[in-house]
Every structure is written in C-alpha cells, then in structure tokens.
Amino acid sequence: MKKFYFLLFTTIITVVFFSCKSSSTEPAQPTPFDNADGIKGGILYDKFWATEANYSKMTDVNLLAKLNASSDFFRCKQCHAWDLLGSNGSYINRGPKTSRPNVSNLNLFTFAKTKSAQELFDGIKKSSGRRDISYDLTTYNPTTNATAGDQMPNYSQLLTEAEIWNLVKFLKNEVIDVTQLYDATYTGTYPTGKATFSNTGKDGNATNGRTYYNNKCTICHGTDGKKIPDLDATAGMTLGKFVRTKSNEAQHKIKFGQLGSEMTAFKTTLQELKDLYKAVADTTAYPNK
C-alpha cells in the first residue's frame, strides 16, 4: 500500500512539473489585434493611401489614381467624421456632392465599444453589400444615383488584414471620446444642421496645456499660434481659432498628425488633449487673428 501511494505521489508531481514547465516555455502566441498599431490605424482612418500610412498597394498606379480621383468615397472620416459621430455629430452639415457621399448616421464611437475586435474586423473585411472597386464613381449623384456610392467600400479589395487590424485597434483603443474635450450643440437635421463647440478643454489643466504647447507646437505655430497663416486653407485661420471652431477635427490631427505636412503623430493622450484644449481656449494668448 505504501508503495502504491509513493507511485501515485510521484506520478502527480511529474505531471504537475511538466505541465508547469510546458506552460512556461511555450507562451500563447499574440493575436493579430495585439500586434496591431492603433496610431497607424488612426492614420488609415484619415486617408489610408497617404504617404504616412505606408499603404501596402502604394505601387499600384491605377488604383492610386482612382483613389485620388474619388478621395471622399474611400476615406473613413468622410462617412463617419473626425469624431466618429457621423451625421448626428459634427458632420450634421456636411451634405453630399457629386464628389462626396452622404455621411453615415451611425455613431461609430459607441458601436465600436459594443463590438469585439473580431466582430469589427469581420465587418470591415466583409465584401457582401460593399461597393466594388470597379464601380464608376463619376456617375454618383446624391439625388438620383446615390445607393452604390453611399455604400462602404469593399475594403477586402483595398486593405491587407494587418491594415484592417490596425483600424480595429484604432477603433477599440485609440479613438478620443470628444465629449471629454468640449461641449457640442447640434441643431437642425442632416444635411443642413449646425454644430457649435464650447467649453473647450472642459476640466483640463491650462498650465499643463501651455507646457505641452511650448514643447510640441511653438516651433511650428509660434508662441501665439499665428506663425502658420491660413490653417486648413482658410484665410485668417490661426491655431487657436482652428482648435476652438473645429474642435472635432483638431483632436484627431494633434494625436495622429496632419497628413502631407511636417506635423507627425504626437500620440497624445486624452488628458494631454484636455490640457492643451483648455490652454488654447484662451483667446488672448491664442487669438483668432
């Protein structure tokens, strides 16, 4: 009997030892989501074929020509807006034209938080009900021929799985909750409504914001935000005025960069953005003109 218990004890110890050894030497492989880069995803959301995005099909001249000719039909931000609130948010007044589709009424910010990473990946990659790359967008008319043009592009034809995972990582981990940055008032209905922004920076710390501005922004925008004239190709647009009047857009460009310029992604945190917005709310330090 003693021999039996000894053998049983030895067997248990052996199993436990090798089980522990196996689990410690063979860690679980990271998932594609874990490997994804949400900052790159934010750039892709803006314009996936921009130089900064390192687009996988950058050598496809014909594809790039099509993307550039109908840019707003492929950029995520056109249909979902910088704040991800679509036509019920800051894009309540961004009506369609022959050169751009209708804005989605989906609250993508909330939607992304309620879905798993895999569900978001599958939704972006799916091809059924999506607009094929071969569709002639020159025929788009928001009044008479909008159905196909308003569809989401077939991103399975355009993006690699790694690029789609970067978008998913952006949606799950890197998107800014703009309700924490400012108050917004939306009046009327899409596409003729109006969006106004106030209480810029909310409970941010202006002193910390000024420090952030001096360290990151002064070199290009000057101490008062007026060094680069006509921001956003708008006459008289200073940095202060841009942040206060386009609060929905500024947050994305501060964090992910202004594509096509020297302003690269700062990877700014929500708290840093709140502090910066609070500082720039000062119209004396950062005037409108």
Secondary structure as the mmCIF struct_conf table of DSSP 4:
data_model
#
loop_
_struct_conf.conf_type_id
_struct_conf.id
_struct_conf.beg_label_comp_id
_struct_conf.beg_label_asym_id
_struct_conf.beg_label_seq_id
_struct_conf.end_label_comp_id
_struct_conf.end_label_asym_id
_struct_conf.end_label_seq_id
HELX_RH_AL_P HELX_RH_AL_P1 LYS A 2 THR A 25
BEND BEND1 GLU A 26 GLU A 26
HELX_LH_PP_P HELX_LH_PP_P1 PRO A 27 THR A 31
HELX_RH_AL_P HELX_RH_AL_P2 PRO A 32 ASN A 35
HELX_RH_AL_P HELX_RH_AL_P3 GLY A 38 LYS A 47
TURN_TY1_P TURN_TY1_P1 PHE A 48 TRP A 49
BEND BEND2 ALA A 50 ALA A 50
HELX_RH_3T_P HELX_RH_3T_P1 THR A 51 ALA A 53
TURN_TY1_P TURN_TY1_P2 ASN A 54 ASN A 54
TURN_TY1_P TURN_TY1_P3 SER A 56 THR A 59
HELX_RH_AL_P HELX_RH_AL_P4 VAL A 61 ALA A 69
TURN_TY1_P TURN_TY1_P4 SER A 70 SER A 70
HELX_RH_3T_P HELX_RH_3T_P2 SER A 71 PHE A 73
TURN_TY1_P TURN_TY1_P5 PHE A 74 PHE A 74
HELX_RH_AL_P HELX_RH_AL_P5 CYS A 76 HIS A 80
TURN_TY1_P TURN_TY1_P6 TRP A 82 ASP A 83
BEND BEND3 LEU A 84 LEU A 84
HELX_RH_3T_P HELX_RH_3T_P3 GLY A 86 ASN A 88
TURN_TY1_P TURN_TY1_P7 GLY A 89 ASN A 93
STRN STRN1 LYS A 97 LYS A 97
TURN_TY1_P TURN_TY1_P8 THR A 98 SER A 99
STRN STRN2 ARG A 100 ARG A 100
HELX_LH_PP_P HELX_LH_PP_P2 ASN A 102 SER A 104
HELX_RH_AL_P HELX_RH_AL_P6 LEU A 108 THR A 114
BEND BEND4 LYS A 115 LYS A 115
HELX_RH_AL_P HELX_RH_AL_P7 ALA A 117 LYS A 125
TURN_TY1_P TURN_TY1_P9 SER A 128 GLY A 129
BEND BEND5 ARG A 130 ARG A 130
STRN STRN3 ARG A 131 ARG A 131
TURN_TY1_P TURN_TY1_P10 ILE A 133 SER A 134
BEND BEND6 TYR A 135 TYR A 135
HELX_RH_3T_P HELX_RH_3T_P4 LEU A 137 THR A 139
STRN STRN4 ASN A 141 ASN A 141
TURN_TY1_P TURN_TY1_P11 PRO A 142 THR A 144
STRN STRN5 ASN A 145 ASN A 145
TURN_TY1_P TURN_TY1_P12 THR A 147 ASP A 150
BEND BEND7 GLN A 151 GLN A 151
HELX_LH_PP_P HELX_LH_PP_P3 MET A 152 MET A 152
STRN STRN6 PRO A 153 PRO A 153
HELX_RH_3T_P HELX_RH_3T_P5 TYR A 155 GLN A 157
TURN_TY1_P TURN_TY1_P13 LEU A 158 LEU A 158
HELX_RH_AL_P HELX_RH_AL_P8 GLU A 161 LYS A 169
HELX_RH_PI_P HELX_RH_PI_P1 PHE A 170 GLU A 174
HELX_RH_3T_P HELX_RH_3T_P6 VAL A 178 GLN A 180
TURN_TY1_P TURN_TY1_P14 LEU A 181 LEU A 181
STRN STRN7 ASP A 183 THR A 187
BEND BEND8 GLY A 188 GLY A 188
TURN_TY1_P TURN_TY1_P15 TYR A 190 PRO A 191
BEND BEND9 THR A 192 THR A 192
STRN STRN8 LYS A 194 SER A 198
BEND BEND10 ASN A 199 ASN A 199
TURN_TY1_P TURN_TY1_P16 THR A 200 ASP A 203
HELX_RH_AL_P HELX_RH_AL_P9 ALA A 206 LYS A 216
TURN_TY1_P TURN_TY1_P17 CYS A 217 CYS A 217
HELX_RH_AL_P HELX_RH_AL_P10 THR A 218 HIS A 221
TURN_TY1_P TURN_TY1_P18 THR A 223 ASP A 224
BEND BEND11 GLY A 225 GLY A 225
BEND BEND12 LYS A 227 ILE A 228
BEND BEND13 ASP A 230 ASP A 230
HELX_RH_3T_P HELX_RH_3T_P7 LEU A 231 ALA A 233
TURN_TY1_P TURN_TY1_P19 ALA A 235 GLY A 236
HELX_RH_AL_P HELX_RH_AL_P11 LEU A 239 THR A 245
HELX_RH_AL_P HELX_RH_AL_P12 SER A 247 PHE A 256
TURN_TY1_P TURN_TY1_P20 LEU A 259 GLY A 260
BEND BEND14 SER A 261 GLU A 262
HELX_RH_AL_P HELX_RH_AL_P13 LEU A 270 VAL A 280
TURN_TY1_P TURN_TY1_P21 ALA A 281 ALA A 281
TURN_TY1_P TURN_TY1_P22 THR A 283 ALA A 285
BEND BEND15 TYR A 286 TYR A 286
#
